[in-house]
Amino acid sequence: MLENIAKTLIILGIAVFGIGLILLFAGKIPWLGKLPGDILIKRENFTFYFPLATSILISVVLTFIFWLFSKR
């Protein structure tokens, strides 16, 4: 029981560390958030931005990573 909690905490710690690294270096990747499928609508007093292609790319990468880790 205690061993499962310890493993879960270690995995959560690694995940938080990874998310922190991504947030730290995301601004240094110039094309991230500016892919051709991202939607940007600018009006006079309104701006709408929906990173559709970026979201799909991140989803595919995360799916692949989780698939790799689930194969035991």
SULVENPE-V743061 format. One record per pair of residues at least 24 apart in sequence whose ideal C-beta (glycine too) atoms are under 10 Angstrom apart, sorted by sequence separation. I is the first residue (numbers start at 1). J is the second residue. D is the distance in Angstrom with one decimal. If there is no record, write none. Layout:
BEGIN
i=<I:I>
j=<J:J>
d=<D:D>
END
This chain:
BEGIN
i=<32:31:32:22:18:11>
j=<57:57:58:58:65:69>
d=<8.5:10.0:8.8:9.3:9.6:9.6>
END
